[in-house]
Amino acid sequence: MTTTANFNFDSWWNFDWLAPHPNQDSELLKQIGFIPGLKEFLMLRQVHALEHATVWVLCEMQQRRQQPSAPITLTLDNETLGGLSSEQGFYLYGQINRLDLQRAVREALQRLKQGEWQLAVHPRCGTNLSVAMLLTAGLVISAHLLLPRGPIEQLFGLGLAASTAVQLAPDVGMSVQKYLTTSIPFNLKVVEIVQTQDKLRHPAYFVRVDWQDLQ
């Protein structure tokens, strides 16, 4: 996750046939659960969404304290917070009050399940950076192959590719988050929240979750 971004959430999931439904991942597991690593991938997507939503809720809580009368928006972001997801749960970094975190995680999970699907994506997600790098590399290579080999043409192509990638990356990154790297955590339940260290010994809170099949 990185800087604040102003983007429009109003039309999020505006196609009914694309809207998440509670049994989507459970049904997928029943149909093709024999694929190795599928359940872990599906769980990681749901955890990733819960991580983003928790950060948003923590930012809202901070905003309510600092500006009680101001309207709550998803464009006010606490850049000191960061997260890292796994199929077992997610790490959260930054100056965080444990009680606030416990409340935020449960509120985030509830709000996602109740339809606030815009909470599942975040402009500072590492997905956006990866997409930007891939777009830039792809456009630069394409420009190099398609344009004449002269230095002026190549330099022009490099600049055009870089500027195009900068323009496209935010929207493409959000779409990749929305459709690929996150999923509404209908199957998740929070097991525990512990203060710990990640594998690089950075202090963090770890929100452990478990999978539950829906009837």
Helices and strands as residue ranges (DSSP letters): G 16-18, H 24-32, H 38-66, E 82-86, E 89-93, H 98-113, G 117-120, H 126-146, H 151-176, I 177-181, E 188-197, E 203-211
